[in-house]
Amino acid sequence: ALNQPIFLAFEPMRSFLPQIKHTVERHSVTKIERVNWIKNDEARHYALTFYPLTGDAGRGVVIRIDDITQRISLEEMMVQSEKMLSVGGLAAGMAHEIN
């Protein structure tokens, strides 16, 4: 997609044009931590990072897309485990009080 608008190569990026323009105008890195896209009928989670790029040929943006689906799944499993641990502790406390 060299020298072409990114959304011509990857349509889902169209909604991030304001962030891409911000990166170019302010010459600063922009991060978007959690973006959800469907891939092969499955929801996937991605982190986007936009890096400003300047040179003799003009200005642009390097776009980094990281698949963070596994990390998000592990975080959700940890939250569920902590909830179950809390419920178990409450149940044990109630059983102790009843006895």
N, CA, C and O atoms as a MOPAC input file, in Angstrom:
PM7 MOZYME 1SCF
protein

 N      0.83400 1    -1.19800 1     0.00000 1
 C      0.00000 1     0.00000 1     0.00000 1
 C      0.87200 1     1.25100 1     0.00000 1
 O      0.43800 1     2.30800 1     0.46000 1
 N      2.08500 1     1.14200 1    -0.50800 1
 C      2.99300 1     2.28100 1    -0.53000 1
 C      2.40000 1     3.40900 1    -1.36200 1
 O      1.98900 1     3.20900 1    -2.50500 1
 N      2.36600 1     4.59200 1    -0.77100 1
 C      1.83800 1     5.80400 1    -1.40700 1
 C      0.34800 1     5.72200 1    -1.74800 1
 O     -0.13500 1     6.47500 1    -2.59400 1
 N     -0.36400 1     4.83500 1    -1.11200 1
 C     -1.80700 1     4.69500 1    -1.30700 1
 C     -2.50600 1     4.84200 1     0.04400 1
 O     -1.92700 1     4.50700 1     1.07700 1
 N     -3.73900 1     5.33800 1     0.04800 1
 C     -4.48900 1     5.36500 1     1.31300 1
 C     -4.63200 1     3.94900 1     1.86800 1
 O     -4.93900 1     3.01800 1     1.12400 1
 N     -4.41200 1     3.78900 1     3.16500 1
 C     -4.41000 1     2.46000 1     3.78000 1
 C     -5.73600 1     1.74000 1     3.60100 1
 O     -5.75900 1     0.51800 1     3.44700 1
 N     -6.84200 1     2.48100 1     3.61900 1
 C     -8.13400 1     1.80800 1     3.53800 1
 C     -8.39800 1     1.18300 1     2.17000 1
 O     -9.32100 1     0.38000 1     2.03300 1
 N     -7.60400 1     1.53300 1     1.15400 1
 C     -7.73000 1     0.84400 1    -0.13400 1
 C     -7.21000 1    -0.58600 1    -0.02800 1
 O     -7.73300 1    -1.49200 1    -0.67600 1
 N     -6.18100 1    -0.78300 1     0.78700 1
 C     -5.61800 1    -2.11600 1     0.97800 1
 C     -6.31400 1    -2.86200 1     2.11100 1
 O     -6.42600 1    -4.08800 1     2.07900 1
 N     -6.78100 1    -2.11300 1     3.11500 1
 C     -7.36700 1    -2.73200 1     4.31000 1
 C     -8.50600 1    -1.84800 1     4.80700 1
 O     -8.29900 1    -0.93300 1     5.60400 1
 N     -9.69200 1    -2.13400 1     4.33000 1
 C    -10.87700 1    -1.29700 1     4.58900 1
 C    -11.13900 1    -1.00400 1     6.07200 1
 O    -11.53600 1     0.11800 1     6.38500 1
 N    -10.94000 1    -1.95400 1     7.00600 1
 C    -11.22600 1    -1.64500 1     8.41600 1
 C    -10.41200 1    -0.47000 1     8.98300 1
 O    -10.76900 1     0.07800 1    10.02600 1
 N     -9.33500 1    -0.08500 1     8.31200 1
 C     -8.52400 1     1.03800 1     8.81100 1
 C     -9.18300 1     2.38800 1     8.54500 1
 O     -8.75700 1     3.39600 1     9.10900 1
 N    -10.20300 1     2.43100 1     7.70800 1
 C    -10.86500 1     3.69900 1     7.37400 1
 C    -11.36000 1     4.41500 1     8.63500 1
 O    -11.27900 1     5.64000 1     8.72300 1
 N    -11.86500 1     3.66200 1     9.59900 1
 C    -12.40200 1     4.28800 1    10.81600 1
 C    -11.31400 1     4.90100 1    11.69200 1
 O    -11.62200 1     5.63500 1    12.63100 1
 N    -10.04800 1     4.61200 1    11.40000 1
 C     -8.94300 1     5.15500 1    12.19900 1
 C     -8.22600 1     6.31100 1    11.50800 1
 O     -7.15000 1     6.72100 1    11.94300 1
 N     -8.80900 1     6.83500 1    10.44300 1
 C     -8.19000 1     7.96100 1     9.73200 1
 C     -7.93300 1     9.16700 1    10.63600 1
 O     -6.88300 1     9.79400 1    10.49800 1
 N     -8.84100 1     9.52700 1    11.55800 1
 C     -8.53100 1    10.66500 1    12.44500 1
 C     -7.26900 1    10.43500 1    13.28100 1
 O     -6.46800 1    11.35300 1    13.45400 1
 N     -7.08800 1     9.22600 1    13.79700 1
 C     -5.88900 1     8.92700 1    14.58300 1
 C     -4.63800 1     8.93300 1    13.70600 1
 O     -3.57400 1     9.37500 1    14.14100 1
 N     -4.76600 1     8.44800 1    12.48100 1
 C     -3.62700 1     8.44500 1    11.56100 1
 C     -3.23400 1     9.87700 1    11.22000 1
 O     -2.04900 1    10.21100 1    11.21200 1
 N     -4.22200 1    10.72500 1    10.93900 1
 C     -3.93700 1    12.13000 1    10.64500 1
 C     -3.30400 1    12.82000 1    11.84700 1
 O     -2.38700 1    13.62700 1    11.69500 1
 N     -3.79500 1    12.50200 1    13.04000 1
 C     -3.22900 1    13.07400 1    14.27300 1
 C     -1.75800 1    12.69600 1    14.40800 1
 O     -0.93100 1    13.52800 1    14.78200 1
 N     -1.43300 1    11.44100 1    14.10300 1
 C     -0.05000 1    10.96700 1    14.18400 1
 C      0.85100 1    11.75500 1    13.24300 1
 O      1.95400 1    12.14900 1    13.62100 1
 N      0.38500 1    11.98700 1    12.02000 1
 C      1.18200 1    12.72000 1    11.03100 1
 C      1.31900 1    14.18600 1    11.42600 1
 O      2.41800 1    14.73800 1    11.39200 1
 N      0.21000 1    14.81700 1    11.80000 1
 C      0.22200 1    16.24900 1    12.10800 1
 C      1.04000 1    16.57200 1    13.35500 1
 O      1.77300 1    17.56100 1    13.37600 1
 N      0.92100 1    15.75900 1    14.37600 1
 C      1.61500 1    16.02400 1    15.64900 1
 C      2.97400 1    15.34600 1    15.73000 1
 O      3.74400 1    15.57300 1    16.66300 1
 N      3.25400 1    14.51300 1    14.73700 1
 C      4.50600 1    13.74400 1    14.70900 1
 C      4.70800 1    13.01800 1    16.04600 1
 O      5.76300 1    13.10800 1    16.67400 1
 N      3.66600 1    12.30000 1    16.45200 1
 C      3.71000 1    11.55600 1    17.70900 1
 C      3.11900 1    10.16500 1    17.49800 1
 O      2.29700 1     9.94700 1    16.60800 1
 N      3.55600 1     9.23600 1    18.33500 1
 C      3.06400 1     7.86300 1    18.27000 1
 C      1.65700 1     7.82000 1    18.86600 1
 O      1.39300 1     8.42100 1    19.90700 1
 N      0.76700 1     7.10700 1    18.19800 1
 C     -0.60000 1     6.92900 1    18.68600 1
 C     -0.85000 1     5.44300 1    18.88300 1
 O     -0.55500 1     4.63200 1    18.00500 1
 N     -1.40200 1     5.08800 1    20.05400 1
 C     -1.70100 1     3.68200 1    20.34900 1
 C     -3.18800 1     3.51500 1    20.61000 1
 O     -3.81700 1     4.33800 1    21.27400 1
 N     -3.72700 1     2.44700 1    20.08300 1
 C     -5.10400 1     2.05200 1    20.35800 1
 C     -5.00900 1     0.62500 1    20.88600 1
 O     -4.63300 1    -0.29100 1    20.15500 1
 N     -5.35000 1     0.44300 1    22.14900 1
 C     -5.05500 1    -0.80800 1    22.83800 1
 C     -5.93200 1    -1.98400 1    22.41000 1
 O     -5.43800 1    -3.10500 1    22.28700 1
 N     -7.21000 1    -1.75100 1    22.18300 1
 C     -8.07200 1    -2.90900 1    21.93800 1
 C     -9.06900 1    -2.61700 1    20.81900 1
 O     -9.99100 1    -1.81600 1    20.97300 1
 N     -8.85800 1    -3.28300 1    19.70500 1
 C     -9.73400 1    -3.16700 1    18.54000 1
 C    -10.25800 1    -4.56800 1    18.24000 1
 O     -9.49300 1    -5.53200 1    18.22900 1
 N    -11.54700 1    -4.67800 1    18.00000 1
 C    -12.14700 1    -5.97700 1    17.70700 1
 C    -12.51000 1    -6.06100 1    16.23300 1
 O    -13.22900 1    -5.20900 1    15.70900 1
 N    -12.00700 1    -7.09400 1    15.57100 1
 C    -12.34400 1    -7.36800 1    14.17900 1
 C    -12.70900 1    -8.83600 1    14.06500 1
 O    -12.26100 1    -9.66100 1    14.86100 1
 N    -13.51400 1    -9.15200 1    13.08400 1
 C    -13.90100 1   -10.54200 1    12.82800 1
 C    -12.95000 1   -11.12200 1    11.78100 1
 O    -12.72600 1   -10.52900 1    10.72600 1
 N    -12.39800 1   -12.28900 1    12.09500 1
 C    -11.51500 1   -12.98500 1    11.15700 1
 C    -11.93900 1   -14.44800 1    11.12900 1
 O    -11.94100 1   -15.11500 1    12.16400 1
 N    -12.29100 1   -14.94200 1     9.96600 1
 C    -12.75700 1   -16.32700 1     9.81200 1
 C    -13.92400 1   -16.62700 1    10.75200 1
 O    -13.94200 1   -17.66400 1    11.41600 1
 N    -14.89400 1   -15.71900 1    10.80600 1
 C    -16.09200 1   -15.85500 1    11.65000 1
 C    -15.77000 1   -15.93800 1    13.13700 1
 O    -16.56300 1   -16.47600 1    13.91000 1
 N    -14.63800 1   -15.42200 1    13.54200 1
 C    -14.23200 1   -15.43400 1    14.94400 1
 C    -13.79100 1   -14.02600 1    15.33800 1
 O    -13.05200 1   -13.36600 1    14.60800 1
 N    -14.25500 1   -13.58100 1    16.50000 1
 C    -13.84800 1   -12.26300 1    16.99600 1
 C    -12.38200 1   -12.31800 1    17.41600 1
 O    -11.97200 1   -13.21500 1    18.15300 1
 N    -11.60700 1   -11.36400 1    16.94600 1
 C    -10.18300 1   -11.27500 1    17.29000 1
 C     -9.92500 1    -9.89900 1    17.87700 1
 O    -10.60700 1    -8.93500 1    17.52900 1
 N     -8.95200 1    -9.80300 1    18.76000 1
 C     -8.59900 1    -8.54700 1    19.41100 1
 C     -7.20700 1    -8.11700 1    18.93800 1
 O     -6.28600 1    -8.92900 1    18.84400 1
 N     -7.07900 1    -6.82800 1    18.64600 1
 C     -5.81700 1    -6.30100 1    18.12900 1
 C     -5.44000 1    -5.01600 1    18.85400 1
 O     -6.30100 1    -4.27300 1    19.32700 1
 N     -4.14500 1    -4.77200 1    18.93000 1
 C     -3.61100 1    -3.49200 1    19.40000 1
 C     -2.99200 1    -2.80900 1    18.18400 1
 O     -2.23200 1    -3.42200 1    17.43500 1
 N     -3.32600 1    -1.53800 1    17.99800 1
 C     -2.80200 1    -0.77200 1    16.86800 1
 C     -1.83500 1     0.28000 1    17.37600 1
 O     -2.08100 1     0.91900 1    18.40000 1
 N     -0.73900 1     0.45900 1    16.66300 1
 C      0.21100 1     1.52700 1    16.96800 1
 C      0.55200 1     2.22200 1    15.66100 1
 O      0.90800 1     1.57700 1    14.67500 1
 N      0.43800 1     3.55000 1    15.66300 1
 C      0.75200 1     4.36500 1    14.49100 1
 C      2.01900 1     5.15700 1    14.78400 1
 O      2.08000 1     5.90900 1    15.75600 1
 N      3.03400 1     4.98200 1    13.93300 1
 C      4.30300 1     5.68900 1    14.07900 1
 C      4.44600 1     6.69900 1    12.94000 1
 O      4.24200 1     6.34600 1    11.77800 1
 N      4.79300 1     7.94900 1    13.25600 1
 C      4.97900 1     8.93500 1    12.18400 1
 C      6.22900 1     8.61200 1    11.37500 1
 O      7.22300 1     8.12300 1    11.91200 1
 N      6.16400 1     8.88800 1    10.09600 1
 C      7.27400 1     8.61600 1     9.19300 1
 C      7.48200 1     9.84800 1     8.32100 1
 O      6.56800 1    10.28500 1     7.62100 1
 N      8.68000 1    10.40000 1     8.36900 1
 C      8.99200 1    11.55400 1     7.52100 1
 C     10.28300 1    11.27500 1     6.76900 1
 O     11.15300 1    10.54400 1     7.24100 1
 N     10.38300 1    11.85900 1     5.61500 1
 C     11.58000 1    11.67400 1     4.81100 1
 C     11.51700 1    12.53800 1     3.57800 1
 O     10.62700 1    13.37600 1     3.43600 1
 N     12.46200 1    12.33200 1     2.68900 1
 C     12.52500 1    13.11700 1     1.46000 1
 C     11.28400 1    12.92000 1     0.59000 1
 O     10.87600 1    13.82900 1    -0.13300 1
 N     10.69100 1    11.73900 1     0.66400 1
 C      9.52700 1    11.43200 1    -0.17000 1
 C      8.23400 1    12.01300 1     0.39700 1
 O      7.20200 1    11.98900 1    -0.27400 1
 N      8.27500 1    12.53100 1     1.61600 1
 C      7.07200 1    13.10100 1     2.21800 1
 C      6.79900 1    12.51000 1     3.58400 1
 O      7.67800 1    11.93500 1     4.22700 1
 N      5.55900 1    12.66600 1     4.00900 1
 C      5.16600 1    12.18200 1     5.32700 1
 C      4.24200 1    10.98000 1     5.19000 1
 O      3.53900 1    10.82500 1     4.19100 1
 N      4.25900 1    10.14800 1     6.19700 1
 C      3.40000 1     8.97300 1     6.19700 1
 C      3.31500 1     8.38400 1     7.58300 1
 O      3.70500 1     9.01200 1     8.56700 1
 N      2.80500 1     7.18000 1     7.65100 1
 C      2.61400 1     6.49900 1     8.92800 1
 C      2.97900 1     5.02800 1     8.75800 1
 O      2.61600 1     4.39300 1     7.76800 1
 N      3.69800 1     4.50400 1     9.73500 1
 C      3.92700 1     3.06900 1     9.82400 1
 C      2.86200 1     2.53600 1    10.77300 1
 O      2.70400 1     3.04800 1    11.88100 1
 N      2.13800 1     1.51900 1    10.34700 1
 C      1.05700 1     0.96300 1    11.15800 1
 C      1.46200 1    -0.42300 1    11.62800 1
 O      1.78400 1    -1.30100 1    10.82600 1
 N      1.44100 1    -0.60400 1    12.94600 1
 C      1.75100 1    -1.90600 1    13.54000 1
 C      0.45200 1    -2.47800 1    14.10200 1
 O     -0.24700 1    -1.81500 1    14.86800 1
 N      0.13600 1    -3.70800 1    13.71600 1
 C     -1.07200 1    -4.37900 1    14.18600 1
 C     -0.64600 1    -5.65200 1    14.90700 1
 O     -0.07300 1    -6.55500 1    14.29800 1
 N     -0.92900 1    -5.72000 1    16.20500 1
 C     -0.58000 1    -6.89000 1    17.01300 1
 C     -1.84800 1    -7.64700 1    17.39200 1
 O     -2.80900 1    -7.05100 1    17.87800 1
 N     -1.84900 1    -8.95400 1    17.16800 1
 C     -2.97600 1    -9.79500 1    17.57800 1
 C     -2.81800 1   -10.08200 1    19.07300 1
 O     -1.87800 1   -10.76400 1    19.48400 1
 N     -3.73500 1    -9.56300 1    19.87600 1
 C     -3.66100 1    -9.73400 1    21.33300 1
 C     -4.79700 1   -10.62300 1    21.83600 1
 O     -5.13700 1   -10.59100 1    23.01900 1
 N     -5.38000 1   -11.41100 1    20.94400 1
 C     -6.51900 1   -12.25500 1    21.30100 1
 C     -6.17500 1   -13.20800 1    22.43200 1
 O     -6.95500 1   -13.35000 1    23.37400 1
 N     -5.03400 1   -13.85900 1    22.35800 1
 C     -4.65900 1   -14.82500 1    23.38700 1
 C     -4.46500 1   -14.13400 1    24.73400 1
 O     -4.89600 1   -14.65400 1    25.76200 1
 N     -3.82400 1   -12.97300 1    24.73900 1
 C     -3.61500 1   -12.23300 1    25.98500 1
 C     -4.94900 1   -11.83200 1    26.61500 1
 O     -5.12700 1   -11.95800 1    27.82700 1
 N     -5.88200 1   -11.35100 1    25.79600 1
 C     -7.19800 1   -10.95500 1    26.29600 1
 C     -7.92500 1   -12.16800 1    26.87000 1
 O     -8.55300 1   -12.07100 1    27.92400 1
 N     -7.84700 1   -13.30100 1    26.19000 1
 C     -8.49000 1   -14.52500 1    26.67900 1
 C     -7.91500 1   -14.94600 1    28.02500 1
 O     -8.65700 1   -15.33300 1    28.92700 1
 N     -6.59800 1   -14.87000 1    28.16200 1
 C     -5.96900 1   -15.22100 1    29.43800 1
 C     -6.38800 1   -14.26200 1    30.54500 1
 O     -6.63300 1   -14.69000 1    31.67300 1
 N     -6.47300 1   -12.97100 1    30.23600 1
 C     -6.91800 1   -11.99500 1    31.23300 1
 C     -8.34600 1   -12.28600 1    31.67600 1
 O     -8.65500 1   -12.20500 1    32.86500 1
 N     -9.21700 1   -12.62400 1    30.73100 1
 C    -10.60300 1   -12.94300 1    31.06800 1
 C    -10.68900 1   -14.21000 1    31.91300 1
 O    -11.51100 1   -14.28700 1    32.82600 1
 N     -9.84700 1   -15.21100 1    31.61800 1
 C     -9.82500 1   -16.43300 1    32.42500 1
 C     -9.34100 1   -16.13900 1    33.83900 1
 O     -9.85000 1   -16.71600 1    34.80000 1
 N     -8.36500 1   -15.24800 1    33.97500 1
 C     -7.87200 1   -14.88200 1    35.30500 1
 C     -8.96400 1   -14.18700 1    36.11800 1
 O     -9.11900 1   -14.45700 1    37.30900 1
 N     -9.71100 1   -13.30400 1    35.48600 1
 C    -10.81000 1   -12.61900 1    36.17100 1
 C    -11.83900 1   -13.64100 1    36.63900 1
 O    -12.31400 1   -13.56700 1    37.77300 1
 N    -12.18800 1   -14.59400 1    35.77700 1
 C    -13.14300 1   -15.63500 1    36.15300 1
 C    -12.61400 1   -16.46600 1    37.31600 1
 O    -13.36600 1   -16.79500 1    38.23300 1
 N    -11.33000 1   -16.80900 1    37.28500 1
 C    -10.72700 1   -17.59100 1    38.36700 1
 C    -10.77900 1   -16.82900 1    39.68200 1
 O    -11.07200 1   -17.40800 1    40.72800 1
 N    -10.49600 1   -15.53400 1    39.63500 1
 C    -10.54700 1   -14.71700 1    40.84500 1
 C    -11.96800 1   -14.62900 1    41.38800 1
 O    -12.16800 1   -14.64900 1    42.60300 1
 N    -12.95000 1   -14.53300 1    40.50700 1
 C    -14.35000 1   -14.51500 1    40.94700 1
 C    -14.71000 1   -15.82600 1    41.63500 1
 O    -15.33400 1   -15.82600 1    42.69600 1
 N    -14.31600 1   -16.94500 1    41.02800 1
 C    -14.61900 1   -18.24900 1    41.61400 1
 C    -13.92300 1   -18.42100 1    42.95900 1
 O    -14.49100 1   -19.00900 1    43.87900 1
 N    -12.71100 1   -17.91900 1    43.07800 1
 C    -11.98500 1   -17.98100 1    44.33700 1
 C    -12.71800 1   -17.18900 1    45.41100 1
 O    -12.81000 1   -17.63300 1    46.55500 1
 N    -13.23600 1   -16.03000 1    45.05500 1
 C    -13.98800 1   -15.20300 1    46.00100 1
 C    -15.26900 1   -15.89800 1    46.43200 1
 O    -15.60300 1   -15.90000 1    47.61700 1
 N    -15.98800 1   -16.48700 1    45.48600 1
 C    -17.22600 1   -17.20200 1    45.80900 1
 C    -16.92100 1   -18.38600 1    46.71600 1
 O    -17.66300 1   -18.65400 1    47.66100 1
 N    -15.83600 1   -19.09300 1    46.43400 1
 C    -15.43900 1   -20.22300 1    47.27700 1
 C    -15.13300 1   -19.78500 1    48.69400 1
 O    -15.50900 1   -20.45900 1    49.65300 1
 N    -14.44800 1   -18.65300 1    48.83000 1
 C    -14.14000 1   -18.12500 1    50.16100 1
 C    -15.39800 1   -17.73500 1    50.91800 1
 O    -15.50400 1   -17.98800 1    52.11800 1
 N    -16.34900 1   -17.12300 1    50.23100 1
 C    -17.62000 1   -16.75600 1    50.86500 1
 C    -18.38800 1   -17.99500 1    51.30700 1
 O    -18.94600 1   -18.02700 1    52.40400 1
 N    -18.41800 1   -19.01300 1    50.45500 1
 C    -19.12400 1   -20.25100 1    50.79100 1
 C    -18.48200 1   -20.92800 1    51.99500 1
 O    -19.18800 1   -21.42900 1    52.87100 1
 N    -17.16700 1   -20.94900 1    52.05000 1
 C    -16.47200 1   -21.55700 1    53.18800 1
 C    -16.77100 1   -20.78600 1    54.46900 1
 O    -16.97700 1   -21.38700 1    55.52300 1
 N    -16.79400 1   -19.45900 1    54.38300 1
 C    -17.10300 1   -18.64000 1    55.55500 1
 C    -18.51400 1   -18.87400 1    56.04700 1
 O    -18.74300 1   -18.94700 1    57.25400 1
 N    -19.47000 1   -18.99300 1    55.13100 1
 C    -20.86100 1   -19.25000 1    55.52300 1
 C    -20.99700 1   -20.63000 1    56.15600 1
 O    -21.70100 1   -20.79200 1    57.15200 1
 N    -20.32100 1   -21.63100 1    55.57600 1
 C    -20.37400 1   -22.98300 1    56.13100 1
 C    -19.78400 1   -23.00500 1    57.53200 1
 O    -20.29600 1   -23.70100 1    58.40900 1
 N    -18.73000 1   -22.26200 1    57.74800 1
 C    -18.10400 1   -22.19700 1    59.07100 1
 C    -19.06000 1   -21.56500 1    60.08200 1
 O    -19.16200 1   -22.03500 1    61.21500 1
 N    -19.75300 1   -20.51400 1    59.68400 1
 C    -20.70100 1   -19.83900 1    60.57000 1
 C    -21.88300 1   -20.73900 1    60.90200 1
 O    -22.38300 1   -20.72000 1    62.02700 1
 N    -22.33500 1   -21.53200 1    59.92200 1
 C    -23.47000 1   -22.42900 1    60.15800 1
 C    -23.08900 1   -23.51400 1    61.14400 1
 O    -23.88600 1   -23.87400 1    62.01000 1
 N    -21.87700 1   -24.04200 1    61.02400 1
 C    -21.42000 1   -25.09700 1    61.94200 1
 C    -21.15200 1   -24.48500 1    63.28400 1
 O    -20.75700 1   -25.18600 1    64.21500 1

